[in-house]
Amino acid sequence: MAAEAEAKLNTISPTVALPAEKARAKALEFDRIADEVFAPIYLPIARRLLELAGISRGRCVDLGCGGGHLGLALAELVTNEITLLDSNPYALELAARRIKEADRERIATLCADVHAMPIAEASAGLVVSRGAMWFWDKEQSLTEIRRILAPGGVAVLGGGYGSPALKTEIYRVMSERNGDDFGARQQKTTQDSLPEDYAPVAQSLGFAEVRVVHDDTGDWLLLRKAAVSGVPL
Protein backbone atom coordinates (compact mmCIF):
# COMPACT_ATOMS: atom_id res chain seq x y z
CA MET A 1 0.00 0.00 0.00
CA ALA A 2 2.84 2.43 0.77
CA ALA A 3 4.35 1.98 -2.70
CA GLU A 4 0.95 2.53 -4.30
CA ALA A 5 0.42 5.67 -2.24
CA GLU A 6 3.80 7.05 -3.24
CA ALA A 7 3.02 6.40 -6.91
CA LYS A 8 -0.26 8.29 -6.55
CA LEU A 9 1.51 11.15 -4.81
CA ASN A 10 3.76 11.55 -7.84
CA THR A 11 0.71 12.11 -10.09
CA ILE A 12 -0.64 15.03 -8.08
CA SER A 13 -0.02 18.59 -9.23
CA PRO A 14 3.40 19.78 -8.03
CA THR A 15 1.70 22.82 -6.51
CA VAL A 16 0.10 20.61 -3.85
CA ALA A 17 2.27 17.49 -3.75
CA LEU A 18 4.48 16.82 -0.73
CA PRO A 19 7.54 14.56 -0.40
CA ALA A 20 6.34 11.08 0.49
CA GLU A 21 7.66 11.00 4.05
CA LYS A 22 6.24 14.42 4.83
CA ALA A 23 2.88 13.50 3.28
CA ARG A 24 2.73 10.31 5.33
CA ALA A 25 3.63 12.12 8.56
CA LYS A 26 1.07 14.85 7.92
CA ALA A 27 -1.67 12.31 7.20
CA LEU A 28 -0.94 10.43 10.42
CA GLU A 29 -0.74 13.63 12.47
CA PHE A 30 -4.05 15.00 11.18
CA ASP A 31 -5.72 11.62 11.57
CA ARG A 32 -4.58 11.25 15.16
CA ILE A 33 -5.92 14.70 16.02
CA ALA A 34 -9.21 13.93 14.25
CA ASP A 35 -9.59 10.76 16.30
CA GLU A 36 -8.40 12.08 19.66
CA VAL A 37 -9.72 15.66 19.64
CA PHE A 38 -12.12 16.40 16.79
CA ALA A 39 -14.15 13.17 16.77
CA PRO A 40 -17.33 14.65 18.35
CA ILE A 41 -17.73 17.38 15.71
CA TYR A 42 -18.31 15.38 12.57
CA LEU A 43 -21.86 14.12 13.07
CA PRO A 44 -23.35 17.51 14.07
CA ILE A 45 -21.51 19.17 11.19
CA ALA A 46 -22.72 16.52 8.74
CA ARG A 47 -26.31 17.12 9.92
CA ARG A 48 -25.94 20.87 9.50
CA LEU A 49 -24.38 20.66 6.04
CA LEU A 50 -27.23 18.47 4.83
CA GLU A 51 -29.74 20.85 6.39
CA LEU A 52 -28.17 23.85 4.66
CA ALA A 53 -27.96 22.06 1.32
CA GLY A 54 -31.51 20.72 1.45
CA ILE A 55 -30.35 17.83 -0.72
CA SER A 56 -30.28 14.14 0.18
CA ARG A 57 -30.01 12.67 -3.33
CA GLY A 58 -27.23 12.35 -5.88
CA ARG A 59 -23.53 11.74 -5.57
CA CYS A 60 -21.80 13.50 -2.67
CA VAL A 61 -18.14 14.56 -2.87
CA ASP A 62 -16.15 15.47 0.25
CA LEU A 63 -13.18 17.67 -0.70
CA GLY A 64 -10.03 17.53 1.41
CA CYS A 65 -11.48 14.56 3.27
CA GLY A 66 -8.38 13.53 5.20
CA GLY A 67 -9.05 10.27 6.99
CA GLY A 68 -12.72 10.27 5.99
CA HIS A 69 -14.34 11.27 9.28
CA LEU A 70 -16.87 13.72 7.81
CA GLY A 71 -17.72 11.45 4.88
CA LEU A 72 -18.42 8.54 7.20
CA ALA A 73 -20.61 10.78 9.35
CA LEU A 74 -22.56 11.76 6.22
CA ALA A 75 -22.97 8.07 5.39
CA GLU A 76 -24.82 7.61 8.68
CA LEU A 77 -27.41 10.14 7.57
CA VAL A 78 -27.93 9.57 3.83
CA THR A 79 -27.86 6.70 1.37
CA ASN A 80 -26.00 8.61 -1.34
CA GLU A 81 -22.88 7.38 -3.03
CA ILE A 82 -20.02 9.33 -1.46
CA THR A 83 -16.59 10.12 -2.89
CA LEU A 84 -13.82 11.10 -0.49
CA LEU A 85 -11.27 13.24 -2.31
CA ASP A 86 -7.86 14.26 -1.02
CA SER A 87 -4.48 15.02 -2.58
CA ASN A 88 -2.67 13.01 0.12
CA PRO A 89 -2.76 9.28 -0.72
CA TYR A 90 -1.69 8.31 2.79
CA ALA A 91 -4.76 10.06 4.22
CA LEU A 92 -6.87 8.09 1.76
CA GLU A 93 -5.29 4.84 2.92
CA LEU A 94 -6.53 5.67 6.41
CA ALA A 95 -9.94 6.57 5.02
CA ALA A 96 -10.12 3.30 3.08
CA ARG A 97 -9.48 1.33 6.27
CA ARG A 98 -12.33 3.13 8.01
CA ILE A 99 -14.64 2.51 5.08
CA LYS A 100 -13.85 -1.20 5.22
CA GLU A 101 -14.29 -1.37 9.00
CA ALA A 102 -17.65 0.41 8.72
CA ASP A 103 -18.69 -1.80 5.79
CA ARG A 104 -19.66 1.22 3.70
CA GLU A 105 -19.38 -0.06 0.14
CA ARG A 106 -21.00 3.06 -1.32
CA ILE A 107 -18.07 5.22 -0.20
CA ALA A 108 -15.12 5.49 -2.60
CA THR A 109 -11.80 7.32 -2.33
CA LEU A 110 -10.18 9.48 -5.00
CA CYS A 111 -6.64 10.87 -4.89
CA ALA A 112 -6.78 14.18 -6.75
CA ASP A 113 -6.16 17.91 -6.65
CA VAL A 114 -9.30 20.00 -6.04
CA HIS A 115 -8.12 22.37 -8.75
CA ALA A 116 -8.28 19.65 -11.43
CA MET A 117 -10.65 16.89 -10.36
CA PRO A 118 -11.04 13.78 -12.52
CA ILE A 119 -14.79 13.84 -11.93
CA ALA A 120 -17.35 14.04 -14.70
CA GLU A 121 -19.08 17.33 -15.39
CA ALA A 122 -22.48 17.79 -13.71
CA SER A 123 -22.19 14.51 -11.80
CA ALA A 124 -22.40 15.58 -8.12
CA GLY A 125 -25.55 16.58 -6.32
CA LEU A 126 -23.70 17.71 -3.21
CA VAL A 127 -20.14 18.88 -2.56
CA VAL A 128 -18.96 19.43 1.00
CA SER A 129 -15.72 20.40 2.66
CA ARG A 130 -14.63 21.23 6.18
CA GLY A 131 -11.27 22.79 7.01
CA ALA A 132 -9.72 22.60 3.54
CA MET A 133 -10.68 25.75 1.64
CA TRP A 134 -8.02 27.80 3.44
CA PHE A 135 -5.43 26.09 1.25
CA TRP A 136 -7.10 26.45 -2.16
CA ASP A 137 -6.88 28.90 -5.02
CA LYS A 138 -10.31 30.53 -4.91
CA GLU A 139 -11.09 30.84 -8.60
CA GLN A 140 -9.63 27.50 -9.69
CA SER A 141 -11.30 25.51 -6.92
CA LEU A 142 -14.71 27.14 -7.32
CA THR A 143 -14.57 26.75 -11.09
CA GLU A 144 -14.01 23.02 -10.64
CA ILE A 145 -16.73 22.73 -8.03
CA ARG A 146 -19.21 24.46 -10.31
CA ARG A 147 -18.18 22.16 -13.18
CA ILE A 148 -18.81 18.92 -11.26
CA LEU A 149 -22.08 20.05 -9.66
CA ALA A 150 -25.24 18.80 -11.33
CA PRO A 151 -27.91 21.37 -12.23
CA GLY A 152 -29.51 22.41 -8.96
CA GLY A 153 -26.60 20.90 -7.03
CA VAL A 154 -25.23 22.50 -3.90
CA ALA A 155 -21.79 22.94 -2.35
CA VAL A 156 -21.31 23.77 1.34
CA LEU A 157 -17.72 24.68 2.21
CA GLY A 158 -16.07 26.11 5.29
CA GLY A 159 -15.03 25.21 8.78
CA GLY A 160 -16.44 24.73 12.23
CA TYR A 161 -16.58 22.66 15.38
CA GLY A 162 -20.21 21.59 15.63
CA SER A 163 -21.21 23.75 18.62
CA PRO A 164 -19.83 26.57 20.78
CA ALA A 165 -19.09 24.12 23.60
CA LEU A 166 -17.15 21.79 21.32
CA LYS A 167 -15.22 24.73 19.87
CA THR A 168 -14.23 25.94 23.34
CA GLU A 169 -13.06 22.48 24.37
CA ILE A 170 -11.12 21.87 21.15
CA TYR A 171 -9.39 25.24 21.40
CA ARG A 172 -8.40 24.41 24.97
CA VAL A 173 -7.08 20.93 24.16
CA MET A 174 -5.25 22.00 21.00
CA SER A 175 -3.64 24.97 22.78
CA GLU A 176 -2.37 22.60 25.47
CA ARG A 177 -1.10 20.08 22.91
CA ASN A 178 0.68 22.66 20.78
CA GLY A 179 1.86 24.98 23.51
CA ASP A 180 0.41 28.04 21.79
CA ASP A 181 -2.86 29.88 21.23
CA PHE A 182 -4.83 27.63 18.88
CA GLY A 183 -7.36 30.35 18.16
CA ALA A 184 -4.65 32.75 17.03
CA ARG A 185 -3.13 30.03 14.88
CA GLN A 186 -6.46 29.32 13.22
CA GLN A 187 -7.04 33.02 12.58
CA LYS A 188 -3.69 33.19 10.80
CA THR A 189 -4.39 30.01 8.79
CA THR A 190 -7.79 31.18 7.58
CA GLN A 191 -6.84 34.78 6.87
CA ASP A 192 -8.20 35.95 3.49
CA SER A 193 -9.76 32.50 2.88
CA LEU A 194 -12.97 32.70 4.86
CA PRO A 195 -16.38 32.09 3.26
CA GLU A 196 -16.90 35.83 2.83
CA ASP A 197 -13.58 36.04 0.97
CA TYR A 198 -14.72 33.31 -1.44
CA ALA A 199 -18.23 34.73 -1.95
CA PRO A 200 -17.38 37.48 -4.48
CA VAL A 201 -15.40 34.99 -6.57
CA ALA A 202 -18.34 32.56 -6.52
CA GLN A 203 -20.69 35.32 -7.62
CA SER A 204 -18.43 36.20 -10.53
CA LEU A 205 -18.47 32.57 -11.67
CA GLY A 206 -22.23 32.50 -12.06
CA PHE A 207 -23.55 30.40 -9.19
CA ALA A 208 -27.31 30.83 -8.90
CA GLU A 209 -27.08 31.26 -5.13
CA VAL A 210 -24.14 32.38 -3.02
CA ARG A 211 -24.76 32.61 0.71
CA VAL A 212 -22.44 33.01 3.69
CA VAL A 213 -23.71 31.36 6.88
CA HIS A 214 -22.29 31.94 10.37
CA ASP A 215 -23.97 29.79 13.00
CA ASP A 216 -23.21 27.71 16.08
CA THR A 217 -21.77 24.88 13.98
CA GLY A 218 -19.28 27.01 12.03
CA ASP A 219 -18.73 29.37 9.13
CA TRP A 220 -20.01 28.15 5.76
CA LEU A 221 -20.28 29.16 2.14
CA LEU A 222 -23.34 27.76 0.37
CA LEU A 223 -23.22 27.65 -3.42
CA ARG A 224 -26.11 26.50 -5.60
CA LYS A 225 -25.79 25.80 -9.31
CA ALA A 226 -28.71 26.86 -11.47
CA ALA A 227 -31.26 24.14 -12.10
CA VAL A 228 -32.29 23.15 -15.60
CA SER A 229 -36.04 23.17 -16.10
CA GLY A 230 -37.46 19.66 -16.37
CA VAL A 231 -34.19 17.94 -15.39
CA PRO A 232 -34.33 16.32 -11.92
CA LEU A 233 -31.25 16.31 -9.70
GIZI-V439814 format. One record per run of one state. SS is the DSSP state (2 for helix, 1 for strand, 0 for the rest). FROM is the first residue (numbers start at 1). TO is the last residue. If there is no record, write none. Layout:
SS:FROM:TO
SS:FROM:TO
This chain:
0:1:1
2:2:9
0:10:19
2:20:38
0:39:40
2:41:53
0:54:59
1:60:63
0:64:68
2:69:75
0:76:81
1:82:86
0:87:88
2:89:102
0:103:106
1:107:111
0:112:123
1:124:130
0:131:132
2:133:135
0:136:137
2:138:148
1:149:160
0:161:163
2:164:178
0:179:181
2:182:190
0:191:194
2:195:204
0:205:208
1:209:215
0:216:217
1:218:224
0:225:233
